[in-house]
Amino acid sequence: MHTEPENLEPDNSQLSSAKEAGRGYHDLGGLEGGPIDTQVSQAKPWEKLAVVVGNALGAKGAKIVRTDEVRRTREEMGADLYNRLGYFEKGIESLRRLLVEKGVVDPQELERRIAERARQIEEEGR
């Protein structure tokens, strides 16, 4: 005898810090988010570069990453990391994850280069 499952909602408990069933930590639409800062700020150079790199890797560039993949990797970051990173940082982390996943970038080499650059900045400044 075949019986239908009682709950047809997906179990996103491992990927969610949601306050409502079926809503991921990244899904804030319609929720109270507090006051909005309406001051326009100038994008920092690294933020502009993050957009350029994303565009260069995406549909208008090398076509290495797709919008749906970027969204997926943002949604898979986990609530702690997602909530700790800013908008542009999420984009960079999402691209990093995709480039590693696709074998374009070796994660150890990337970490080595990041550490090398951090030392250089520490010693010489920007």
Secondary structure, DSSP 8 states (H G I E B T S, - for coil): -----S--S---TTT---SSTT--TT--TTS-------------HHHHHHHHHHHHHSTTTT--S-HHHHHHHHHTS-HHHHHHS-HHHHHHHHHHHHHHHTTSS-HHHHHHHHHHHHHHHHHH--
